[in-house]
Amino acid sequence: MQHDRTAPELGDRRPGQASDSLISVAPSVIGRWARTSVTPVIRLSAVMLLCGCFSARAESGSKASPQLLSCFPSIARPSVALKIEIRGTDIEDASAVWFDDGDLAGRVVKVEEVKDDFKQRINPLEKESKPTRVFRAVIELQISAKVRAGMHQLRLVSPRGVSTPIELTVVDRDVTEEAEGERQTIGQSQPAAFPGYLSGRIASLGEVDFYSFQAKKGQELQFEVLPERRVSRVGSKFAVELALYDSRSSWFDAGRPRRILFEEERQSDLMPFEVKGTYKFVEDGRYFLQVSGLFGQGCPDCTYRIRAFPKGAFDDRTLQLAGVPREWLERSMERRLSTQWTSDLEARSVKRQSEVVSEESGPSSQQEGHGQSKRPEASAATVVAVQRESETEAAAQGIAVPALVEGTIESPADSDRYKFKVAAGQRLVFEVETFDAKPPYFNPRIGVVDSEGKELFSNVERRLSMYNNNAEPQVYLKALRPKATHSFERAGEYVLTVRDITSRYGGPSYRYRILVRPQIPHVGEISIVSMANADAASEANRAGEVMHLNLARQEPRTLFLLASYEEGFNGDLLFAFTELPEGVQALPATYFSEGRGPLEVTQNADTIAPKVQKTAIVLLASPGAPLTKVPQKIQLRCQPIVDGKAGASLLVREFPLMVVDNLATPQQAANPGVAK
C-alpha cells in the first residue's frame, strides 16, 4: 500500500461508516479541546472515561500477546512450497497465518511445546528470569511466482490475538539453507551457491558453521549479514561474526585453514558494527566462509541471513518491506538526500496565511518588521562536487544556498571546506548523508566557522553526565547527528567544514553528501509507544514501538504519540485512527508526569535536536464489540494545523488490530499498562 496523498481529510466519514475516526490533538491544544464547541454530552463522557479509567493508571492487560522469537528458514524463492519452523511464546493455540501485505498465504500444520536446555545471560549481573514456555509452530507456505521480492512480515493468529511480526525474505537468486548435522570444521563444510543467499542458525553456544564455495581470480564478493527485526530472549542481542579462509594450510597447523582478511579489516581496527566484508580473490580455488556468534554466542533462536554478491550488485529490495507503507525517517544518515528532498519536506508543512497573502500580492506586499515576510523558497538544490583540495579557508570552494554538496574524505586528516553567504537572520539547515562507509567507521563531522575563525556550531551531540566535587560539569561526546539547524544573526560569508571526527581514517568509501537549504517548519518523525517507553530516549522508543494491538473488551489501552517539531514548527497536530473495528473507540487522554528533570541534559540541543511533543490516545472496545477472527488493519494519520490552516493528511503507521476476549494470564497481569 502506497502513501495516500489523496485520502480524505481527518474527520471525513463515508456514508454509513461506523465512527472509526478520532481527532486527537497535541498537548498544546488538549486544554483548548475541553473548552471548544464539543457537545456537553461528549465532553462529559470523555471526562468520566478519563477519571474512571486513568486516575489510578489501571490498565490491566487482558492476556499475554503472542510473541514470535525466530523463523527458520527465513529466506525463500518464489514458485516453491516451503515448510518453516516458527518459535514463540503464547502461540500454543495459534490457528492461522497472516501476512501484513497479503501477498503470501499459508496454514498451521502443528504447534508443540519445546523444552530448551538453554541458559545464557549476556550480562553476568542479570538476574535469571522465570522460565518461559516456548512453542514451535510448523507452517506450510505456498510462494507463488507473483510474490514481490523483499521482506514480508509474517504473524500467527490465535484467540489471544495477533502476534508480533517475524520477517520472511523472498529473493529471486540462489538460496543455500543450512542442512542438518555439524559444520564445525572445513572438512564438514556445506557447499554454498555464491553469488546468493544463506539461511542458517547458531543453535548452541560455541557453534561454528563452515560453508565452502568456488571463486575465480579477480572476482570480488561482498558478504553481508541482513538485519533481523524481531523480539527475542537472546536473539535480539545476537551478533553474527564472519571470517574467510582459503584452502592453504596454516603455518602453525597443517590441518587448519589459513584465514584471509576482508578489505574492511585491513582498513580499520574498529570492532565491526555492520557485519559486512569485501574480498577480491587473487587466484582460482576453493574458499570457506565461517559463520559464528560473537564471543561464542548461540541459542535456538539465533538465526542468520547472509548475502554474497559482487560489490555494488546487491538488490536493495531484500531490505525493504514488500507492500508495507514506508514510515517517515528523517534523522538518519542513511536516508536519501536528493534535489527533491525539499519537496518531500514541504508536503509535511503548512504555509502560513501571511505567506499565502505574500505570494498572491507579490513582493511589494511584504511588511518588514511585522513578521509578515515570506518564507524563503526551498527550491531544488544544485549539486556541487568537490573540484579541488580545500584544506584552508582561502581555498574553500564557493557554493550558493540551497546546494547539495558531494565529496569524499580521501585520507586520514583530510577535510573539505565550502564558502557560502547568508543574509542577517537567515535560518539554514545542514543535513548529512553517508554512502558506503557509515558510523562507526565514517563519522562525518560538520561545522560552520565565521570570518573570525570562530566555530558557531557543529553536528556533535554532547551530554552532561555528572558534576565533579568542584561542581564542574563533566561533558561527554555522545554521537554525531545527521542534521543541524542555525539562525545566522549577522550577514556575511561563512565556511562549512567537513571531516571525520577522529581524523584517523579516510579512503574512497568515505563519501558524503550534505544538503544546505533554508529551514522548512514541518512535522518530523512520529513514534507510537506504550506507557512503558513513553519517556525513554528516541533510540529506545524505536525498539519499543507499538507494531500491533490486541484489544480486550472494556480494557483501555493507552498509546503515546511522540511527534518531532522540526525547524521551528509550532502548530497543532490532529491525530486520527481510521478503519477501526465495530465497537472500538479512540479518545484523547491526559498523561501523568512525575515532574522529574532529565538525568542527562543535552548541550547544543537547539541545533541538533528537535522539539518533541507528546499526545496520549486511548483505544477502548465496548462490552458488545464483536470479537475479530482475523486481524484488521488500522491506520494512524496526522494532520498539521498552523494559524487555522490545515495541511495534508499524513500516514503515520499502519498496523493490525484484533478485538479479543478478556482472559487474563499471569504473564500479562505481571506487566500491566503496556500496549501490546
C-alpha positions as CSV (number, residue, x, y, z in Angstrom):
1,M,0.0,0.0,0.0
2,Q,1.4,3.3,-1.0
3,H,1.3,6.7,0.7
4,D,-2.2,8.1,0.1
5,R,-1.9,11.8,-0.5
6,T,-5.5,11.8,-1.8
7,A,-7.0,10.3,1.3
8,P,-10.0,12.1,2.8
9,E,-9.1,14.8,5.4
10,L,-9.3,13.8,9.0
11,G,-12.8,13.7,10.3
12,D,-14.4,12.9,7.0
13,R,-16.7,9.9,7.1
14,R,-18.2,7.8,4.3
15,P,-22.0,7.4,4.3
16,G,-23.0,4.5,6.6
17,Q,-19.5,4.1,8.0
18,A,-19.1,3.4,11.7
19,S,-17.4,6.0,13.9
20,D,-13.9,4.7,13.4
21,S,-12.1,8.0,13.3
22,L,-10.9,10.1,16.2
23,I,-9.4,13.6,16.0
24,S,-6.9,14.0,18.8
25,V,-4.6,16.9,19.4
26,A,-1.1,17.7,20.5
27,P,-0.6,18.6,24.2
28,S,-0.5,22.3,23.3
29,V,-4.2,22.2,22.4
30,I,-5.6,19.5,24.7
31,G,-6.7,22.1,27.2
32,R,-8.5,24.1,24.5
33,W,-10.3,20.9,23.4
34,A,-12.2,20.8,26.6
35,R,-13.4,24.4,26.1
36,T,-14.4,24.2,22.5
37,S,-17.8,23.7,21.0
38,V,-17.8,20.0,21.6
39,T,-21.2,19.0,22.9
40,P,-21.6,18.7,26.7
41,V,-22.5,15.0,26.4
42,I,-19.3,14.1,24.6
43,R,-17.2,16.2,27.0
44,L,-18.9,14.6,30.0
45,S,-18.4,11.1,28.6
46,A,-14.8,11.7,27.9
47,V,-14.2,13.2,31.4
48,M,-15.9,10.2,33.0
49,L,-13.8,7.8,31.0
50,L,-10.6,9.6,31.8
51,C,-11.4,9.9,35.5
52,G,-12.7,6.3,35.8
53,C,-10.1,4.6,33.8
54,F,-6.9,6.6,34.2
55,S,-6.8,8.3,37.5
56,A,-5.1,5.2,39.0
57,R,-3.4,4.4,35.7
58,A,-5.1,1.0,35.9
59,E,-4.7,-0.7,32.5
60,S,-4.6,-4.3,33.5
61,G,-3.9,-6.2,30.3
62,S,-6.2,-9.0,29.3
63,K,-3.8,-11.6,28.1
64,A,-0.3,-12.3,27.0
65,S,0.2,-11.1,23.5
66,P,1.8,-13.9,21.3
67,Q,5.5,-13.2,20.7
68,L,7.4,-14.7,17.8
69,L,11.1,-15.3,18.5
70,S,12.6,-16.8,15.4
71,C,11.8,-18.2,11.9
72,F,13.8,-20.8,10.1
73,P,14.5,-20.9,7.2
74,S,13.9,-17.2,6.8
75,I,14.8,-16.8,3.1
76,A,12.9,-18.4,0.2
77,R,12.4,-18.2,-3.6
78,P,9.2,-17.7,-5.5
79,S,7.3,-20.6,-7.0
80,V,8.1,-23.0,-4.2
81,A,6.2,-24.8,-1.4
82,L,8.0,-24.3,1.9
83,K,7.8,-25.7,5.4
84,I,9.2,-23.3,8.0
85,E,9.6,-23.5,11.8
86,I,8.5,-20.6,13.9
87,R,9.3,-20.4,17.6
88,G,7.5,-18.2,20.1
89,T,5.7,-17.7,23.3
90,D,1.9,-17.9,23.9
91,I,1.3,-19.3,20.5
92,E,0.1,-22.8,21.6
93,D,-3.4,-22.1,20.3
94,A,-2.3,-20.5,17.0
95,S,-4.7,-21.5,14.2
96,A,-3.8,-19.3,11.2
97,V,-1.0,-17.5,9.4
98,W,-1.4,-13.8,8.5
99,F,0.8,-11.6,6.3
100,D,0.8,-7.8,6.5
101,D,0.9,-7.3,2.8
102,G,-1.5,-10.1,1.7
103,D,0.8,-11.5,-1.0
104,L,1.5,-14.8,0.8
105,A,-0.7,-17.4,2.3
106,G,-0.1,-20.4,4.5
107,R,-1.5,-22.8,7.1
108,V,-0.5,-24.0,10.5
109,V,0.4,-27.7,10.4
110,K,1.1,-28.3,14.1
111,V,2.1,-26.5,17.3
112,E,4.1,-28.2,20.1
113,E,5.9,-27.1,23.2
114,V,9.7,-27.4,23.2
115,K,12.0,-27.9,26.2
116,D,15.2,-26.0,25.6
117,D,18.2,-27.0,27.6
118,F,19.4,-23.4,27.3
119,K,20.6,-21.0,29.8
120,Q,22.5,-17.9,28.7
121,R,22.9,-14.5,30.1
122,I,24.7,-11.8,28.1
123,N,25.4,-9.8,31.3
124,P,26.6,-11.9,34.3
125,L,24.9,-9.4,36.6
126,E,21.5,-10.1,35.1
127,K,19.1,-12.0,37.3
128,E,17.7,-15.2,36.0
129,S,14.2,-14.7,34.8
130,K,11.3,-17.1,35.3
131,P,11.4,-19.8,32.7
132,T,9.1,-19.1,29.8
133,R,7.2,-21.7,27.9
134,V,8.4,-21.8,24.3
135,F,6.4,-23.4,21.5
136,R,7.3,-24.4,17.9
137,A,4.8,-24.0,15.1
138,V,5.3,-25.7,11.8
139,I,3.6,-23.9,8.9
140,E,3.3,-24.5,5.2
141,L,3.7,-21.7,2.7
142,Q,2.9,-21.6,-1.0
143,I,5.0,-18.9,-2.6
144,S,3.7,-18.0,-6.0
145,A,5.8,-16.6,-8.9
146,K,3.9,-13.3,-8.5
147,V,5.2,-12.6,-4.9
148,R,7.3,-9.5,-4.8
149,A,11.0,-9.7,-3.7
150,G,11.6,-8.2,-0.3
151,M,10.8,-8.7,3.4
152,H,7.3,-10.0,4.2
153,Q,6.0,-9.7,7.7
154,L,4.5,-13.0,9.0
155,R,2.3,-13.2,12.1
156,L,0.3,-16.0,13.8
157,V,-3.3,-15.6,14.8
158,S,-5.0,-17.2,17.8
159,P,-7.8,-16.4,20.3
160,R,-5.2,-14.5,22.2
161,G,-4.9,-12.1,19.2
162,V,-2.3,-11.4,16.5
163,S,1.4,-12.0,17.3
164,T,4.4,-9.8,16.9
165,P,5.8,-10.0,13.3
166,I,8.7,-12.1,12.1
167,E,10.2,-11.5,8.7
168,L,10.4,-13.9,5.8
169,T,12.6,-12.7,2.9
170,V,11.7,-13.6,-0.7
171,V,14.5,-13.4,-3.2
172,D,15.0,-14.2,-6.9
173,R,18.5,-15.7,-6.5
174,D,20.0,-18.9,-5.2
175,V,19.4,-19.8,-1.6
176,T,21.5,-22.2,0.5
177,E,19.6,-23.5,3.5
178,E,21.6,-24.9,6.4
179,A,21.4,-28.7,6.4
180,E,21.2,-30.9,9.5
181,G,24.5,-32.0,11.0
182,E,27.7,-30.4,12.2
183,R,29.8,-28.0,10.3
184,Q,32.5,-27.2,12.9
185,T,35.4,-27.8,10.6
186,I,36.2,-27.2,6.9
187,G,36.0,-31.0,6.4
188,Q,32.4,-30.8,7.4
189,S,31.7,-27.6,5.4
190,Q,28.5,-27.4,3.4
191,P,28.7,-26.3,-0.2
192,A,27.1,-22.9,-0.9
193,A,25.9,-21.2,-4.1
194,F,27.6,-17.8,-4.4
195,P,26.6,-15.3,-5.6
196,G,23.5,-16.0,-3.5
197,Y,22.0,-16.2,0.0
198,L,22.5,-18.2,3.2
199,S,19.9,-19.0,5.8
200,G,21.1,-20.7,9.0
201,R,21.1,-20.9,12.7
202,I,23.7,-20.9,15.5
203,A,21.7,-23.2,17.8
204,S,24.1,-23.7,20.7
205,L,27.0,-21.9,22.5
206,G,30.3,-22.1,20.6
207,E,28.7,-23.5,17.4
208,V,30.5,-22.7,14.2
209,D,29.1,-23.1,10.6
210,F,31.5,-23.6,7.7
211,Y,30.4,-23.1,4.1
212,S,32.6,-23.8,1.0
213,F,32.4,-22.2,-2.4
214,Q,34.4,-21.7,-5.6
215,A,35.9,-18.4,-6.7
216,K,37.8,-17.2,-9.7
217,K,40.9,-15.0,-9.8
218,G,39.9,-11.3,-9.9
219,Q,36.4,-12.0,-8.7
220,E,35.2,-9.6,-5.9
221,L,32.5,-10.6,-3.5
222,Q,30.9,-8.6,-0.7
223,F,29.4,-10.7,2.2
224,E,26.8,-9.0,4.3
225,V,24.5,-10.2,7.2
226,L,21.0,-9.0,6.7
227,P,19.5,-7.3,9.8
228,E,16.7,-9.2,11.6
229,R,14.0,-7.2,13.3
230,R,12.4,-9.3,16.0
231,V,11.5,-9.8,19.6
232,S,13.7,-12.5,21.3
233,R,15.0,-13.5,24.6
234,V,18.6,-13.6,23.4
235,G,18.2,-13.3,19.6
236,S,17.8,-9.6,19.8
237,K,21.3,-9.4,21.3
238,F,22.7,-12.0,18.9
239,A,25.6,-10.7,16.8
240,V,27.0,-12.6,13.9
241,E,30.7,-12.8,13.1
242,L,32.1,-13.7,9.7
243,A,35.5,-15.0,8.7
244,L,37.0,-16.0,5.4
245,Y,39.6,-18.8,4.8
246,D,41.4,-20.2,1.7
247,S,42.5,-23.8,1.1
248,R,46.1,-23.4,2.1
249,S,47.2,-24.7,5.5
250,S,48.1,-22.6,8.4
251,W,51.8,-22.3,9.1
252,F,51.2,-23.5,12.7
253,D,48.8,-26.4,11.9
254,A,48.7,-28.3,8.6
255,G,45.1,-29.3,9.4
256,R,43.9,-25.8,9.9
257,P,43.0,-23.4,7.0
258,R,44.6,-20.0,6.6
259,R,42.5,-17.0,7.4
260,I,42.4,-14.1,4.9
261,L,41.2,-10.6,5.8
262,F,38.3,-8.7,4.4
263,E,39.2,-5.3,2.9
264,E,37.3,-3.7,5.8
265,E,39.5,-5.5,8.3
266,R,42.6,-4.2,6.6
267,Q,41.5,-0.6,6.8
268,S,40.1,-0.3,10.3
269,D,40.9,-1.5,13.8
270,L,37.3,-1.0,15.0
271,M,35.0,-3.8,16.0
272,P,32.5,-4.3,13.2
273,F,29.2,-2.6,13.7
274,E,27.6,-3.8,10.5
275,V,28.7,-7.3,9.6
276,K,30.0,-6.8,6.1
277,G,33.2,-7.8,4.4
278,T,34.6,-7.4,0.8
279,Y,37.4,-9.6,-0.7
280,K,39.0,-9.7,-4.2
281,F,40.2,-13.2,-4.8
282,V,43.8,-13.4,-6.0
283,E,43.6,-16.9,-7.5
284,D,41.2,-19.6,-8.5
285,G,40.3,-22.0,-5.8
286,R,38.0,-23.3,-3.1
287,Y,37.3,-20.9,-0.2
288,F,35.5,-21.2,3.1
289,L,33.1,-18.8,4.9
290,Q,32.9,-19.2,8.7
291,V,29.7,-18.1,10.5
292,S,29.6,-17.9,14.3
293,G,28.2,-15.9,17.1
294,L,30.3,-13.1,18.5
295,F,32.1,-14.3,21.7
296,G,30.7,-17.7,21.2
297,Q,27.0,-16.7,21.4
298,G,24.4,-19.2,20.3
299,C,20.8,-20.2,21.1
300,P,17.8,-21.9,19.4
301,D,16.5,-18.5,18.2
302,C,19.9,-17.2,16.9
303,T,19.3,-17.3,13.2
304,Y,21.2,-15.5,10.5
305,R,20.7,-14.4,6.9
306,I,23.7,-13.7,4.7
307,R,24.0,-12.5,1.1
308,A,27.2,-12.6,-1.0
309,F,27.3,-10.7,-4.3
310,P,29.8,-8.7,-6.4
311,K,30.3,-5.4,-4.8
312,G,27.7,-2.9,-5.8
313,A,25.4,-5.6,-7.2
314,F,23.2,-6.0,-4.1
315,D,19.5,-5.9,-4.6
316,D,18.2,-3.3,-2.1
317,R,14.7,-4.8,-2.4
318,T,15.8,-7.6,0.0
319,L,16.0,-4.9,2.8
320,Q,12.6,-3.4,2.1
321,L,9.2,-4.4,3.5
322,A,7.2,-5.5,0.5
323,G,3.7,-4.0,0.3
324,V,4.0,-2.1,3.6
325,P,3.9,1.8,3.5
326,R,7.2,3.3,4.5
327,E,7.3,5.4,7.6
328,W,8.9,8.8,7.6
329,L,12.5,8.7,8.7
330,E,14.4,12.0,8.7
331,R,17.1,11.8,11.3
332,S,19.3,9.0,9.9
333,M,22.5,9.3,7.9
334,E,21.2,6.6,5.6
335,R,18.1,8.4,4.4
336,R,18.5,9.6,0.8
337,L,19.1,13.3,0.2
338,S,18.3,14.4,-3.3
339,T,17.3,17.6,-5.1
340,Q,13.7,16.7,-4.4
341,W,14.1,16.2,-0.6
342,T,12.8,19.7,0.0
343,S,9.6,18.9,-1.9
344,D,9.0,16.0,0.5
345,L,9.5,18.3,3.5
346,E,7.1,20.9,2.0
347,A,4.4,18.2,1.9
348,R,4.8,17.8,5.7
349,S,4.4,21.5,6.4
350,V,1.7,24.1,6.3
351,K,2.1,27.5,4.7
352,R,1.1,30.3,7.0
353,Q,-1.6,32.6,5.9
354,S,0.8,35.5,5.7
355,E,2.9,33.5,3.2
356,V,-0.1,32.8,1.1
357,V,-1.0,36.5,1.1
358,S,2.6,37.5,0.2
359,E,2.6,35.1,-2.8
360,E,-0.7,36.4,-4.1
361,S,0.1,40.0,-3.6
362,G,3.8,40.0,-4.8
363,P,7.0,41.1,-3.1
364,S,5.8,44.6,-2.5
365,S,3.2,43.5,0.0
366,Q,5.7,42.2,2.5
367,Q,5.6,44.1,5.7
368,E,9.1,44.4,7.1
369,G,9.4,44.3,10.8
370,H,5.9,42.9,11.4
371,G,6.6,39.2,10.9
372,Q,4.9,39.1,7.6
373,S,7.9,38.4,5.4
374,K,7.6,35.5,3.0
375,R,9.4,32.3,3.9
376,P,12.4,31.6,1.6
377,E,11.6,29.2,-1.1
378,A,13.4,25.9,-0.7
379,S,13.8,25.3,-4.4
380,A,15.6,22.3,-5.8
381,A,19.2,22.4,-4.7
382,T,22.2,22.5,-7.1
383,V,24.5,19.5,-6.9
384,V,28.1,20.6,-6.2
385,A,31.0,18.2,-6.3
386,V,34.5,18.9,-4.8
387,Q,36.7,20.2,-7.6
388,R,39.9,20.6,-5.7
389,E,41.5,20.1,-2.3
390,S,40.3,22.8,0.0
391,E,42.3,22.5,3.2
392,T,42.3,26.2,4.0
393,E,39.5,28.8,4.3
394,A,41.1,30.8,1.5
395,A,40.9,27.8,-0.9
396,A,37.4,26.9,0.2
397,Q,35.0,26.2,-2.7
398,G,32.1,28.6,-3.1
399,I,28.5,27.3,-3.1
400,A,25.2,29.1,-3.4
401,V,22.4,28.1,-1.0
402,P,20.5,25.9,-1.5
403,A,23.2,23.4,-2.5
404,L,23.7,19.6,-2.5
405,V,27.4,19.0,-1.8
406,E,29.1,15.7,-2.6
407,G,32.6,14.9,-1.5
408,T,35.0,12.3,-0.1
409,I,37.3,12.2,2.9
410,E,40.0,10.6,0.8
411,S,42.7,10.1,3.5
412,P,43.2,10.5,7.3
413,A,43.2,14.1,8.5
414,D,41.6,15.2,5.2
415,S,39.0,17.9,5.4
416,D,36.8,19.8,2.9
417,R,35.7,23.4,3.1
418,Y,32.9,25.3,1.3
419,K,32.2,29.0,1.4
420,F,28.6,30.4,1.4
421,K,26.9,33.7,2.0
422,V,23.9,34.4,4.2
423,A,21.7,37.4,5.0
424,A,21.1,38.6,8.5
425,G,18.5,36.4,10.3
426,Q,18.6,33.7,7.6
427,R,17.8,30.2,9.0
428,L,19.6,27.3,7.4
429,V,19.6,23.5,7.7
430,F,22.7,21.3,7.2
431,E,21.8,17.6,6.6
432,V,24.4,14.8,6.2
433,E,24.1,11.5,4.3
434,T,26.8,8.8,4.1
435,F,27.1,6.3,1.3
436,D,29.5,3.4,1.6
437,A,31.3,3.7,5.0
438,K,28.9,4.6,7.8
439,P,29.2,5.1,11.5
440,P,31.1,3.9,13.4
441,Y,33.6,3.7,10.6
442,F,33.0,7.1,9.0
443,N,31.7,9.7,11.3
444,P,31.2,12.9,9.3
445,R,31.7,16.0,11.5
446,I,30.4,19.2,10.1
447,G,30.9,22.7,11.5
448,V,30.4,26.3,10.4
449,V,33.1,28.9,11.0
450,D,32.6,32.7,10.8
451,S,35.0,35.2,9.3
452,E,36.9,35.5,12.6
453,G,37.7,31.8,12.6
454,K,35.2,31.0,15.4
455,E,33.1,27.9,15.1
456,L,29.4,28.8,15.5
457,F,28.0,25.2,15.8
458,S,28.6,21.6,14.7
459,N,26.6,18.4,14.5
460,V,28.3,17.0,17.6
461,E,26.0,16.0,20.4
462,R,27.5,16.4,23.9
463,R,25.8,15.5,27.1
464,L,26.2,16.4,30.7
465,S,26.8,13.2,32.7
466,M,27.7,14.5,36.1
467,Y,29.3,17.2,38.2
468,N,32.6,16.7,40.0
469,N,33.5,17.6,43.5
470,N,34.2,21.2,42.4
471,A,30.7,21.5,40.9
472,E,32.2,21.5,37.4
473,P,30.1,19.8,34.7
474,Q,31.5,16.6,33.1
475,V,30.6,16.5,29.5
476,Y,31.0,13.6,27.1
477,L,30.6,13.1,23.4
478,K,27.5,11.0,22.7
479,A,27.2,11.0,18.9
480,L,27.2,12.9,15.6
481,R,23.8,13.8,14.4
482,P,22.7,13.8,10.7
483,K,21.2,17.3,10.9
484,A,21.9,20.7,12.3
485,T,20.0,24.0,12.2
486,H,21.1,27.5,12.8
487,S,19.9,31.1,12.6
488,F,22.6,33.5,11.5
489,E,22.5,36.8,13.3
490,R,24.9,38.6,11.1
491,A,25.1,38.7,7.3
492,G,28.4,37.7,5.7
493,E,30.5,34.9,4.4
494,Y,30.8,31.6,6.4
495,V,32.8,28.4,5.8
496,L,31.3,24.9,6.1
497,T,33.9,22.3,7.2
498,V,33.6,18.5,6.7
499,R,36.0,15.9,8.2
500,D,36.0,12.6,10.0
501,I,35.7,13.2,13.7
502,T,38.7,11.1,14.6
503,S,41.0,12.4,11.7
504,R,42.5,8.9,11.7
505,Y,40.6,7.3,8.9
506,G,39.8,8.1,5.3
507,G,39.5,6.5,1.9
508,P,37.4,6.1,-1.3
509,S,34.5,4.7,0.7
510,Y,34.3,7.8,3.0
511,R,31.8,9.5,0.7
512,Y,29.3,12.1,2.0
513,R,26.5,14.3,0.8
514,I,25.4,17.5,2.5
515,L,22.3,19.4,1.8
516,V,22.4,23.1,2.7
517,R,18.9,24.7,2.5
518,P,16.5,27.2,4.1
519,Q,14.6,25.8,7.1
520,I,11.1,24.4,6.4
521,P,8.9,24.2,9.6
522,H,7.3,20.8,9.4
523,V,6.2,17.6,11.2
524,G,9.1,15.2,11.6
525,E,9.2,11.6,12.8
526,I,6.3,10.3,14.9
527,S,6.7,7.3,17.3
528,I,3.9,5.2,18.7
529,V,4.9,3.8,22.1
530,S,3.3,2.2,25.1
531,M,3.3,3.6,28.6
532,A,6.5,1.7,29.5
533,N,8.5,3.6,26.9
534,A,6.8,6.9,26.8
535,D,9.6,8.8,28.5
536,A,12.5,6.9,27.0
537,A,15.1,8.2,24.6
538,S,14.4,8.1,20.9
539,E,16.6,5.1,20.4
540,A,14.6,3.2,23.0
541,N,11.4,4.3,21.5
542,R,12.2,2.8,18.2
543,A,12.9,-0.5,19.9
544,G,9.6,-0.5,21.8
545,E,7.2,1.0,19.3
546,V,3.7,-0.5,19.0
547,M,3.5,-2.5,15.8
548,H,0.3,-4.4,16.6
549,L,-2.5,-4.3,19.1
550,N,-4.7,-6.9,20.8
551,L,-7.6,-5.1,22.5
552,A,-9.8,-6.7,25.1
553,R,-13.3,-5.5,25.6
554,Q,-13.7,-2.8,28.4
555,E,-9.9,-2.8,28.9
556,P,-8.5,0.5,27.6
557,R,-5.1,0.8,26.0
558,T,-3.1,4.0,26.2
559,L,-0.8,4.8,23.3
560,F,1.6,7.7,23.4
561,L,2.4,9.6,20.2
562,L,5.8,11.3,20.2
563,A,6.0,13.9,17.4
564,S,9.1,15.8,16.4
565,Y,8.6,19.5,15.7
566,E,11.3,20.2,13.1
567,E,12.8,23.5,12.1
568,G,10.6,25.8,14.1
569,F,7.3,24.2,13.5
570,N,4.9,25.4,16.2
571,G,1.5,24.4,15.0
572,D,-1.0,21.8,16.3
573,L,-1.4,18.2,15.2
574,L,-4.6,16.3,14.7
575,F,-4.4,12.5,15.0
576,A,-7.0,10.0,13.8
577,F,-7.3,6.3,13.6
578,T,-9.2,5.0,10.6
579,E,-10.8,1.7,9.8
580,L,-11.3,0.8,13.5
581,P,-13.4,-2.4,14.1
582,E,-17.0,-2.1,15.1
583,G,-17.4,-1.1,18.8
584,V,-13.8,0.3,19.1
585,Q,-13.4,4.0,20.0
586,A,-10.3,6.2,20.2
587,L,-10.3,9.1,22.7
588,P,-7.9,11.7,23.8
589,A,-6.4,11.4,27.3
590,T,-4.0,13.1,29.7
591,Y,-0.8,11.5,30.9
592,F,0.9,11.5,34.2
593,S,4.3,13.3,34.7
594,E,6.5,12.9,37.8
595,G,8.0,16.3,37.2
596,R,11.5,15.0,37.4
597,G,14.2,16.7,35.5
598,P,16.2,14.7,32.9
599,L,19.2,12.8,34.1
600,E,21.2,13.9,31.1
601,V,20.9,17.4,29.8
602,T,21.8,17.7,26.1
603,Q,24.1,20.6,25.2
604,N,23.7,22.2,21.8
605,A,20.1,21.0,21.8
606,D,18.6,23.8,19.7
607,T,21.0,22.9,16.9
608,I,20.9,19.1,16.7
609,A,17.7,18.0,18.4
610,P,14.0,18.6,17.5
611,K,11.3,19.6,20.0
612,V,9.2,16.6,20.9
613,Q,5.5,16.8,21.8
614,K,3.6,14.0,23.5
615,T,0.0,13.1,22.9
616,A,-1.9,10.3,24.7
617,I,-4.7,8.4,22.9
618,V,-6.8,5.7,24.4
619,L,-8.4,2.8,22.4
620,L,-11.4,1.2,24.1
621,A,-13.6,-1.7,23.0
622,S,-17.2,-1.6,24.2
623,P,-18.7,-4.6,26.1
624,G,-20.6,-5.6,23.0
625,A,-17.8,-5.2,20.5
626,P,-17.7,-8.2,18.2
627,L,-14.6,-10.4,18.6
628,T,-12.4,-10.4,15.4
629,K,-11.3,-13.7,13.9
630,V,-8.6,-12.2,11.7
631,P,-6.5,-9.0,12.2
632,Q,-7.9,-5.8,10.8
633,K,-5.5,-3.2,9.5
634,I,-5.9,0.3,11.0
635,Q,-4.1,3.5,10.1
636,L,-3.0,6.3,12.3
637,R,-3.0,9.6,10.3
638,C,-1.7,13.0,11.3
639,Q,-2.7,16.5,10.0
640,P,-0.8,19.6,10.9
641,I,-2.6,22.9,11.6
642,V,-0.9,26.3,11.6
643,D,-2.8,29.6,12.0
644,G,-6.1,27.9,11.4
645,K,-4.9,26.4,8.1
646,A,-4.8,22.6,7.8
647,G,-2.1,20.7,6.0
648,A,-2.2,17.4,4.1
649,S,-3.3,14.2,5.8
650,L,-0.1,12.2,6.6
651,L,0.1,8.4,7.1
652,V,2.0,7.7,10.4
653,R,1.7,4.0,10.6
654,E,-0.5,1.0,9.5
655,F,-0.7,-2.0,11.8
656,P,-3.1,-4.9,12.6
657,L,-5.6,-4.8,15.5
658,M,-7.8,-7.6,17.0
659,V,-10.6,-7.4,19.5
660,V,-10.1,-10.4,21.8
661,D,-11.9,-11.9,24.8
662,N,-10.5,-10.8,28.2
663,L,-9.0,-13.9,29.6
664,A,-6.2,-12.8,31.8
665,T,-2.9,-14.7,32.2
666,P,-0.3,-14.4,34.9
667,Q,2.3,-13.2,32.4
668,Q,0.2,-10.2,31.3
669,A,-1.0,-9.4,34.8
670,A,2.6,-9.0,35.8
671,N,3.1,-6.3,33.2
672,P,0.0,-4.1,33.3
673,G,-0.3,-0.9,31.3
674,V,1.8,-2.0,28.4
675,A,0.1,-1.8,25.0
676,K,0.6,-5.0,23.1
